Amino acid sequence: MTLNDTARQDVAPGRPAAPTTRLAEVRSSYQPLLERIAAGAVERELDGTLPAEQIDWLKKAGYGALRVPVEHGGAGLTWPELTQLWIDLAAVDNNLPQALRGHFALAEDRLHQHAIGVDQATWFDRFVAGEIGGNAWSEVGSTTIDTQQTVLSSDGDGFRLNGTKYYTTGTIFAEWADVYALREDGTFVIALVRTDESGFSVTDDWDGFGQRGTGSGTATFDNVRVEAANVLVFAERFPYQTAVYQLNLLATLSGIGRAALRDAVAEVRRRERNYSHANAARVRDDAQVLARIGEISSAVYAAEATTLRVATTVQAAFEASGAEPDRVLAINEAAEIESAAAQVVVTELVLRATSDLFDTLGASATSRAKALDRHWRNARTVSSHNPRILKARVVGAYEVNGTPPPYAWAIGTTKRDRTKARECG
């Protein structure tokens, strides 16, 4: 007996590692929306169009409230459940889960604060109403790695924010910007800023060759008003944040892999032209082609499984909120190490899969109209974050010497040893 494609829908890749009734219901409810999003994904990629309309659809469908507790109007999903939905979304448009990366980090911090006794009902209401946040952390130029030029200054019962942020993923679509800044007293803080405040502007000027639709542009804050209630000392932010940020990228990569597999299978099935030295009359019967497709499928399976394993550890970190300090430290350390180890291997799996798909087709597969190159370009761009070679070193140092992983990443200029620089020429 041969199963049709509909009957195969629960076969990996794409089959939940830990299926729940709730996850099945939520995935089913979002399927029509995912199909709408998929319909124009290639065209947006080719035209360089931002997916503002598609983000708006997700807002209205409650996507930004997937982690909000049920009693506050959200879906109350666990991290493994949310991660599965991220992968599903990335498989139809890989820009979208990354564009929402900053939002889910902000939402997670609100959940963490709520779990340790700080009421977040106001924020939950905002998320349920469709409001989302965007990321605004990185600076370029002369900013050193241990400081920030974006500054928060006192102004009556509130503050004023001044500075410029780059790679502000998702902020162009958002109602709030999650801003990392230096308060005038020397304390690093998170300032939550309404994007419609006077003095705020954001530009879509990301010029990378991949992930063109993530809205990773430049945000400028010119004396922008910030309410005192919307300022949090950075040290009090949820402690497993870097694992969450990395998990989002892992899910995005896994979704890209799934999309590459889907497109490769479709192209092989429909291909009529063949080579004189092929192994079969039809491409879809060629043993070497089938083996390559099998390798791609296996890589995608392993990438998804690895990503969902990290999600279970992130869930454990959330559940440890408010626990004894030693337990919090131990579970956060596990989340950081697992997310770092996963980054090293998932990156390799997906980059190889998105390149190997071309082995199953002819030169016509490089047609720009097919846009099959987008899978590799986008995967390469995603995997350039928080470089995997540095993560491999973090994992190795932990395994050999028990060296704790870094719990917050930063980028900027660093001081150089001029003597060593001269010695190196």
C-alpha positions in Angstrom: 0.0 0.0 0.0 1.3 3.5 -0.9 0.4 6.5 1.3 -0.6 9.8 -0.4 1.1 13.1 0.6 -1.8 14.0 2.9 -1.4 10.8 4.8 2.3 11.4 5.1 2.0 14.7 6.8 2.9 13.4 10.2 6.1 11.7 8.9 9.4 13.4 9.8 10.7 16.0 8.9 7.8 18.0 10.4 6.5 15.5 12.8 6.5 16.9 16.4 9.0 15.2 18.6 6.6 15.4 21.5 3.1 15.7 20.1 0.4 17.2 22.3 -3.3 17.8 21.7 -2.8 21.5 22.1 0.1 21.6 19.6 -1.9 19.7 17.1 -4.8 22.1 17.5 -2.7 25.2 17.2 -0.7 23.9 14.2 -4.0 23.1 12.5 -5.5 26.5 13.2 -2.4 28.2 11.7 -2.2 26.0 8.6 -4.5 28.2 6.4 -2.5 31.3 7.4 0.8 29.5 6.6 -0.5 28.7 3.1 -1.4 32.4 2.5 2.1 33.4 3.6 3.7 30.8 1.4 1.8 31.9 -1.6 3.9 35.1 -2.1 7.2 34.1 -0.4 9.3 33.6 -3.5 8.0 36.8 -5.1 8.8 38.8 -2.0 12.3 37.2 -2.0 12.9 38.2 -5.6 11.4 41.7 -5.3 13.0 42.5 -1.9 9.6 43.3 -0.4 9.3 43.4 3.3 6.6 41.0 4.7 4.8 43.8 6.6 1.4 42.5 5.6 2.3 38.9 6.6 3.5 40.1 10.0 0.2 41.9 10.4 -1.6 38.7 9.7 0.3 36.9 12.4 -0.3 39.7 14.9 -4.1 39.5 14.3 -3.9 35.7 14.5 -2.4 35.9 18.0 1.0 34.7 17.1 2.7 37.1 19.4 0.8 35.8 22.3 1.6 32.1 21.9 3.6 32.0 25.1 1.2 34.2 27.1 -0.6 32.2 29.8 -4.0 30.9 28.9 -5.5 32.8 31.9 -4.3 36.0 30.4 -5.7 35.3 27.0 -2.7 33.7 25.3 -2.1 30.1 24.0 0.2 29.2 26.9 2.5 27.1 24.7 5.6 25.5 26.0 9.0 26.1 24.4 9.0 22.8 22.4 5.5 23.6 21.1 6.5 27.2 20.2 9.7 26.0 18.5 7.7 23.6 16.4 5.6 26.5 15.2 8.7 28.6 14.5 10.0 25.8 12.3 6.7 25.6 10.5 6.7 29.3 9.9 10.3 29.3 8.7 9.5 26.6 6.2 7.1 28.9 4.4 8.9 32.2 4.9 12.2 32.0 6.8 12.3 35.8 7.4 9.3 35.8 9.7 10.4 33.8 12.8 13.7 35.8 12.8 11.8 39.0 12.5 9.8 38.0 15.6 13.0 36.9 17.5 13.2 40.1 19.5 9.5 40.0 20.3 9.6 36.5 21.8 12.6 37.5 23.9 10.7 40.5 25.2 7.6 38.3 25.9 9.8 35.7 27.7 11.3 38.4 29.9 7.7 39.5 30.8 6.9 35.8 31.6 10.0 35.5 33.7 9.2 38.6 35.7 5.6 37.4 36.2 6.9 34.0 37.4 9.1 35.7 40.1 6.2 37.8 41.3 6.2 41.0 39.3 2.8 41.4 37.7 2.9 41.6 33.9 -0.9 41.7 33.1 -0.5 45.0 31.2 2.1 43.5 28.9 0.2 40.3 28.5 -2.8 42.4 27.4 -0.7 44.2 24.9 0.6 41.0 23.4 -2.9 39.5 23.2 -4.1 42.7 21.5 -1.5 42.1 18.7 1.3 44.4 19.8 4.9 43.1 19.3 8.4 44.1 20.2 11.5 44.4 18.0 15.2 44.1 18.8 17.5 47.2 19.2 20.7 46.1 20.8 23.7 46.3 18.4 25.9 49.3 17.7 28.6 49.8 15.1 31.6 52.1 14.6 33.7 53.1 17.6 31.5 51.6 20.3 33.7 49.4 22.4 32.6 45.9 23.4 32.1 46.9 27.1 29.9 49.9 26.7 27.1 51.5 24.8 26.7 54.9 23.1 22.9 54.8 23.3 22.2 56.6 26.6 19.2 56.9 28.9 19.0 60.2 30.8 16.6 61.3 33.6 13.8 63.6 32.6 11.3 64.4 35.4 9.5 61.2 36.3 10.8 59.3 33.3 13.8 59.2 30.9 15.0 60.4 27.5 16.8 58.0 25.1 19.4 59.1 22.6 21.5 56.9 20.3 21.5 54.7 17.2 21.1 51.0 16.9 21.8 48.7 13.9 20.5 45.3 12.9 17.3 46.1 14.7 15.5 42.9 13.6 11.8 43.2 13.5 11.5 46.7 14.9 10.2 48.1 11.7 7.1 45.9 12.1 6.7 46.5 15.9 4.9 48.7 18.3 7.8 48.5 20.8 11.5 48.5 20.6 13.5 46.5 23.1 16.6 48.7 23.6 19.9 47.9 25.3 21.3 51.2 26.7 23.6 52.8 29.3 21.8 54.8 31.9 23.5 58.0 33.0 24.5 56.4 36.4 26.6 53.8 34.5 24.0 51.0 34.8 23.2 48.9 31.7 19.5 48.7 31.2 16.7 47.6 28.9 14.5 50.4 27.8 11.1 49.5 26.2 10.2 52.3 23.8 7.0 52.8 21.8 7.9 53.0 18.1 5.4 55.8 17.6 7.1 58.1 20.1 8.4 61.4 18.8 12.0 61.2 17.9 12.0 57.5 17.0 12.8 56.4 13.4 13.7 53.1 11.8 15.1 52.5 8.3 15.1 49.3 6.3 18.8 49.4 5.2 20.0 45.9 5.9 22.2 45.0 2.8 23.0 41.4 3.5 22.7 38.8 0.7 20.2 36.8 2.8 17.3 37.3 5.2 16.4 40.4 3.3 12.9 40.4 4.8 13.7 40.4 8.5 13.5 44.2 8.9 17.0 44.3 10.3 17.6 48.0 9.7 18.8 51.1 11.6 16.9 52.7 14.5 17.6 56.2 15.7 16.4 57.6 19.1 16.5 61.4 19.3 15.4 62.4 22.8 12.7 59.8 22.9 10.5 59.6 25.9 10.7 56.4 28.0 8.4 55.8 31.0 10.2 54.8 34.2 8.1 51.7 34.4 9.5 50.5 31.1 13.1 50.5 32.2 14.7 47.3 33.6 18.2 46.8 34.9 19.9 44.5 32.5 21.2 42.2 35.2 17.5 41.5 36.2 16.5 40.3 32.7 15.6 36.6 32.3 18.9 34.7 32.6 18.5 32.2 29.8 18.0 34.9 27.1 21.0 33.9 24.9 19.7 30.4 24.7 16.3 31.7 23.6 17.9 34.0 20.9 20.0 31.1 19.6 17.0 28.7 19.7 15.1 31.1 17.3 18.0 31.0 14.9 18.1 27.2 15.1 14.4 27.0 14.4 14.9 29.3 11.4 17.7 27.2 10.0 15.6 24.0 10.5 12.7 25.6 8.6 15.1 26.7 5.8 16.3 23.1 5.6 12.7 21.8 5.4 11.9 24.3 2.7 15.0 23.3 0.7 14.0 19.6 1.0 10.4 20.4 -0.1 11.6 22.3 -3.2 14.2 19.7 -4.1 11.7 16.9 -4.0 9.2 18.9 -6.1 11.9 19.7 -8.7 13.1 16.1 -9.0 9.5 14.8 -9.3 8.7 17.1 -12.2 12.0 17.0 -14.0 11.7 15.5 -17.5 15.1 16.3 -19.0 18.0 13.9 -18.2 21.6 13.2 -18.9 22.9 10.5 -21.3 25.0 9.0 -18.5 22.3 9.0 -15.8 21.4 5.8 -14.0 17.7 5.7 -15.0 15.4 7.0 -17.7 13.6 9.2 -15.2 15.4 11.5 -12.8 13.0 10.5 -10.1 14.2 6.9 -10.4 17.9 7.6 -10.4 19.5 5.9 -7.4 22.2 8.6 -7.0 19.6 11.3 -7.0 17.4 9.5 -4.6 20.3 8.9 -2.3 21.1 12.6 -2.3 17.5 13.5 -1.5 17.7 10.9 1.3 20.8 12.6 2.7 19.1 16.0 2.6 16.0 14.6 4.3 18.1 13.0 7.0 20.0 16.3 7.6 16.7 18.2 8.0 15.4 15.5 10.4 18.5 15.7 12.5 18.5 19.6 12.5 14.8 19.6 13.6 15.4 17.0 16.3 18.4 18.8 17.6 16.6 22.1 17.7 13.6 20.6 19.6 16.0 19.0 22.1 17.4 22.6 22.9 13.8 23.7 23.3 13.2 21.2 26.1 16.2 22.6 28.0 15.0 26.2 27.5 11.6 25.1 28.9 13.4 23.7 31.9 15.2 27.0 32.4 11.8 28.8 32.4 10.4 26.4 34.9 13.3 27.0 37.1 12.5 30.8 37.4 12.5 31.7 41.1 14.2 28.4 42.2 17.3 28.1 44.3 20.3 30.1 42.8 22.4 27.0 42.3 19.6 25.2 40.4 19.0 28.3 38.3 22.6 28.5 37.4 22.9 24.8 36.6 19.9 24.7 34.3 20.9 28.0 32.5 24.3 26.6 32.0 22.8 23.5 30.4 20.7 25.7 28.1 23.6 27.7 27.0 25.9 24.7 26.3 23.2 22.8 24.5 22.2 25.8 22.3 25.9 26.4 21.4 26.5 22.7 20.6 23.3 22.6 18.5 24.4 25.7 16.6 27.6 24.1 15.5 26.0 21.0 14.1 22.7 22.4 12.8 24.6 25.1 10.8 26.7 22.4 9.1 23.7 20.2 8.4 21.5 22.9 6.8 24.3 24.6 4.9 25.2 21.3 3.3 21.6 20.4 2.6 20.9 23.8 0.9 23.9 23.3 -1.3 23.5 19.6 -2.0 20.0 20.1 -3.4 21.6 21.3 -6.6 23.3 17.9 -7.1 19.8 16.4 -7.8 19.1 18.8 -10.7 20.6 20.4 -13.8 22.0 23.9 -14.5 18.5 25.1 -15.0 18.0 24.8 -11.2 20.2 27.9 -10.9 17.5 30.0 -12.6 16.8 33.1 -10.6 13.1 32.7 -11.2 13.2 29.4 -9.2 15.1 31.2 -6.4 16.5 27.9 -5.1 19.7 29.8 -4.1 17.7 31.6 -1.5 17.9 28.6 0.8 21.7 28.6 1.0 22.0 32.4 1.1 19.5 32.7 3.9 21.0 29.8 5.9 24.5 31.2 5.4 23.2 34.6 6.7 21.4 33.2 9.7 24.4 31.0 10.7 26.7 34.0 10.6 25.2 35.3 13.8 27.3 34.5 16.9 29.9 32.6 14.9 29.8 28.9 15.2 33.6 28.6 15.4 33.5 30.6 18.6 30.6 28.5 19.9 32.5 25.3 19.2 35.3 26.7 21.4 32.9 27.5 24.2 31.6 23.9 24.1 35.1 22.5 24.0 36.3 24.7 26.9 33.3 23.6 29.0 33.9 19.9 28.2 37.6 19.9 28.9 38.0 22.6 31.7 34.5 23.2 33.0 34.7 26.8 31.8 31.2 28.4 32.2 29.7 29.6 28.9 29.0 33.4 28.3 25.5 34.3 29.4 25.3 37.5 27.3 26.9 38.3 23.9 28.3 41.6 22.9 29.9 43.0 19.8 32.1 46.1 19.4 35.6 47.3 19.1 38.2 45.8 21.3 41.6 47.0 22.7 44.6 45.5 20.9 47.9 44.6 22.3 50.1 46.9 20.1 53.3 44.8 20.9 51.7 41.6 19.6 50.3 43.5 16.6 53.8 44.7 15.7 55.1 41.2 16.1 52.5 39.8 13.7 53.5 42.4 11.1 
